[in-house]
């Protein structure tokens, strides 16, 4: 009797593994920004308080839902750090450089737009600049590829905002 139950249980498990309903989740990544900062900067702590993990986070009618079949290759804070690292000039520097820290509050899509909200802090010596950054970009349609493209535009706006604030910090000594 035990063998019969074990055999039936095995068939059910194996049969479930070959179900045609399974859909492999697609993974997406942010592109490196095509902006170059005017001076070197170190990337400090980037934290994620957005509620978004690797799965896409959608906001509709004041309700947050997660997309099960589209997900990020990594957490948003790590992808942002890697994407912004492309903006740092390759020049070797001696001495201190400004440090950029970021707290991510929103990394979602709502209806037909990507939304990125973060608190950004640039510090250099005794100077500190802190600001809230917000960007929204329209998505051409609701496909994952178009959503990612819109989020990449938000990240580019973030890089441009950092560049603008970097230029207001005193020069290196």
VENBELDA-V795347 format. One record per residue. N is the residue number from 1. RES is the residue in one letter. OMEGA is omega as a letter, one per 40 degrees, with the letter a starting at -180 (NA if undefined). NEAR is the number of other C-alpha atoms within 8 Angstrom. D_LAST is the distance of its C-alpha to the last C-alpha in Angstrom with 2 decimals. Layout:
# VENBELDA-V795347
n:N res:RES omega:OMEGA near:NEAR d_last:D_LAST
n:N res:RES omega:OMEGA near:NEAR d_last:D_LAST
This chain:
# VENBELDA-V795347
n:1 res:X omega:i near:4 d_last:82.45
n:2 res:X omega:a near:5 d_last:79.03
n:3 res:X omega:i near:6 d_last:78.75
n:4 res:X omega:i near:7 d_last:79.70
n:5 res:X omega:i near:8 d_last:77.11
n:6 res:X omega:i near:8 d_last:74.45
n:7 res:X omega:i near:8 d_last:75.38
n:8 res:X omega:i near:8 d_last:75.29
n:9 res:X omega:i near:8 d_last:71.94
n:10 res:X omega:i near:8 d_last:70.52
n:11 res:X omega:i near:8 d_last:71.86
n:12 res:X omega:i near:8 d_last:70.29
n:13 res:X omega:a near:8 d_last:66.89
n:14 res:X omega:i near:8 d_last:67.04
n:15 res:X omega:i near:8 d_last:68.38
n:16 res:X omega:a near:7 d_last:65.49
n:17 res:X omega:a near:6 d_last:62.97
n:18 res:X omega:a near:6 d_last:64.45
n:19 res:X omega:a near:7 d_last:64.55
n:20 res:X omega:a near:4 d_last:63.73
n:21 res:X omega:a near:4 d_last:61.95
n:22 res:X omega:i near:5 d_last:58.73
n:23 res:X omega:a near:5 d_last:55.79
n:24 res:X omega:i near:5 d_last:52.77
n:25 res:X omega:i near:8 d_last:49.57
n:26 res:X omega:a near:7 d_last:47.19
n:27 res:X omega:a near:8 d_last:43.52
n:28 res:X omega:a near:9 d_last:40.71
n:29 res:X omega:i near:9 d_last:36.97
n:30 res:X omega:i near:10 d_last:34.12
n:31 res:X omega:i near:6 d_last:32.90
n:32 res:X omega:a near:10 d_last:29.32
n:33 res:X omega:i near:12 d_last:27.83
n:34 res:X omega:i near:7 d_last:27.77
n:35 res:X omega:i near:9 d_last:24.49
n:36 res:X omega:i near:8 d_last:21.15
n:37 res:X omega:a near:10 d_last:17.94
n:38 res:X omega:i near:8 d_last:15.60
n:39 res:X omega:i near:7 d_last:12.73
n:40 res:X omega:i near:12 d_last:13.08
n:41 res:X omega:i near:9 d_last:14.14
n:42 res:X omega:i near:8 d_last:15.97
n:43 res:X omega:a near:10 d_last:19.46
n:44 res:X omega:a near:8 d_last:20.47
n:45 res:X omega:i near:7 d_last:23.99
n:46 res:X omega:a near:12 d_last:26.26
n:47 res:X omega:a near:8 d_last:29.56
n:48 res:X omega:i near:11 d_last:32.80
n:49 res:X omega:a near:9 d_last:35.01
n:50 res:X omega:a near:8 d_last:36.77
n:51 res:X omega:i near:8 d_last:39.90
n:52 res:X omega:i near:14 d_last:39.56
n:53 res:X omega:i near:9 d_last:39.86
n:54 res:X omega:i near:10 d_last:40.76
n:55 res:X omega:i near:12 d_last:43.70
n:56 res:X omega:i near:13 d_last:43.25
n:57 res:X omega:a near:13 d_last:43.44
n:58 res:X omega:i near:11 d_last:45.58
n:59 res:X omega:i near:12 d_last:45.99
n:60 res:X omega:i near:9 d_last:49.32
n:61 res:X omega:a near:4 d_last:51.20
n:62 res:X omega:i near:5 d_last:48.88
n:63 res:X omega:i near:6 d_last:49.70
n:64 res:X omega:i near:8 d_last:47.31
n:65 res:X omega:i near:8 d_last:48.77
n:66 res:X omega:i near:8 d_last:47.48
n:67 res:X omega:a near:10 d_last:48.33
n:68 res:X omega:a near:8 d_last:50.03
n:69 res:X omega:i near:9 d_last:50.04
n:70 res:X omega:a near:12 d_last:46.54
n:71 res:X omega:i near:13 d_last:43.56
n:72 res:X omega:i near:13 d_last:39.92
n:73 res:X omega:a near:8 d_last:39.12
n:74 res:X omega:i near:9 d_last:36.77
n:75 res:X omega:a near:10 d_last:35.71
n:76 res:X omega:a near:12 d_last:33.84
n:77 res:X omega:i near:10 d_last:30.62
n:78 res:X omega:i near:9 d_last:30.38
n:79 res:X omega:i near:11 d_last:31.30
n:80 res:X omega:i near:10 d_last:28.69
n:81 res:X omega:a near:10 d_last:25.96
n:82 res:X omega:i near:9 d_last:27.27
n:83 res:X omega:i near:12 d_last:27.72
n:84 res:X omega:i near:11 d_last:24.20
n:85 res:X omega:i near:9 d_last:22.78
n:86 res:X omega:a near:12 d_last:24.17
n:87 res:X omega:a near:13 d_last:21.74
n:88 res:X omega:i near:11 d_last:18.62
n:89 res:X omega:a near:10 d_last:17.68
n:90 res:X omega:a near:5 d_last:18.63
n:91 res:X omega:i near:5 d_last:15.75
n:92 res:X omega:a near:4 d_last:14.43
n:93 res:X omega:i near:5 d_last:10.79
n:94 res:X omega:i near:4 d_last:9.22
n:95 res:X omega:a near:6 d_last:7.49
n:96 res:X omega:i near:6 d_last:8.05
n:97 res:X omega:i near:9 d_last:9.46
n:98 res:X omega:i near:12 d_last:11.58
n:99 res:X omega:i near:12 d_last:15.04
n:100 res:X omega:i near:13 d_last:18.23
n:101 res:X omega:a near:11 d_last:21.47
n:102 res:X omega:i near:12 d_last:24.82
n:103 res:X omega:a near:11 d_last:28.31
n:104 res:X omega:a near:15 d_last:31.02
n:105 res:X omega:a near:12 d_last:33.98
n:106 res:X omega:i near:12 d_last:36.02
n:107 res:X omega:a near:13 d_last:36.49
n:108 res:X omega:i near:12 d_last:40.04
n:109 res:X omega:i near:12 d_last:42.49
n:110 res:X omega:a near:10 d_last:44.75
n:111 res:X omega:a near:6 d_last:47.71
n:112 res:X omega:i near:10 d_last:46.29
n:113 res:X omega:i near:12 d_last:42.52
n:114 res:X omega:a near:16 d_last:39.55
n:115 res:X omega:i near:15 d_last:37.49
n:116 res:X omega:i near:16 d_last:34.01
n:117 res:X omega:a near:12 d_last:32.62
n:118 res:X omega:i near:12 d_last:29.50
n:119 res:X omega:a near:12 d_last:27.17
n:120 res:X omega:i near:12 d_last:23.57
n:121 res:X omega:i near:12 d_last:20.56
n:122 res:X omega:i near:13 d_last:16.89
n:123 res:X omega:i near:11 d_last:14.58
n:124 res:X omega:a near:11 d_last:10.87
n:125 res:X omega:i near:6 d_last:10.26
n:126 res:X omega:i near:5 d_last:13.05
n:127 res:X omega:i near:7 d_last:13.54
n:128 res:X omega:i near:9 d_last:16.49
n:129 res:X omega:a near:8 d_last:18.56
n:130 res:X omega:i near:8 d_last:22.01
n:131 res:X omega:i near:7 d_last:24.78
n:132 res:X omega:i near:8 d_last:28.13
n:133 res:X omega:i near:11 d_last:28.51
n:134 res:X omega:i near:8 d_last:32.02
n:135 res:X omega:i near:10 d_last:33.42
n:136 res:X omega:i near:9 d_last:37.03
n:137 res:X omega:i near:11 d_last:38.43
n:138 res:X omega:i near:8 d_last:42.10
n:139 res:X omega:i near:12 d_last:43.78
n:140 res:X omega:i near:7 d_last:46.36
n:141 res:X omega:a near:7 d_last:48.68
n:142 res:X omega:i near:8 d_last:48.76
n:143 res:X omega:a near:6 d_last:48.37
n:144 res:X omega:a near:7 d_last:45.69
n:145 res:X omega:i near:6 d_last:44.18
n:146 res:X omega:i near:11 d_last:43.84
n:147 res:X omega:i near:15 d_last:42.40
n:148 res:X omega:i near:11 d_last:39.71
n:149 res:X omega:i near:9 d_last:38.95
n:150 res:X omega:i near:13 d_last:38.57
n:151 res:X omega:i near:13 d_last:36.25
n:152 res:X omega:i near:11 d_last:34.08
n:153 res:X omega:i near:9 d_last:33.80
n:154 res:X omega:a near:14 d_last:32.69
n:155 res:X omega:i near:11 d_last:29.95
n:156 res:X omega:i near:11 d_last:28.81
n:157 res:X omega:i near:9 d_last:28.67
n:158 res:X omega:i near:10 d_last:26.54
n:159 res:X omega:i near:12 d_last:24.03
n:160 res:X omega:i near:9 d_last:24.05
n:161 res:X omega:i near:9 d_last:23.56
n:162 res:X omega:i near:8 d_last:20.48
n:163 res:X omega:i near:10 d_last:19.13
n:164 res:X omega:a near:8 d_last:19.91
n:165 res:X omega:i near:10 d_last:18.12
n:166 res:X omega:a near:12 d_last:14.96
n:167 res:X omega:i near:8 d_last:14.80
n:168 res:X omega:i near:6 d_last:14.99
n:169 res:X omega:i near:8 d_last:11.89
n:170 res:X omega:i near:5 d_last:8.81
n:171 res:X omega:i near:4 d_last:6.50
n:172 res:X omega:a near:6 d_last:3.77
n:173 res:X omega:NA near:3 d_last:0.00
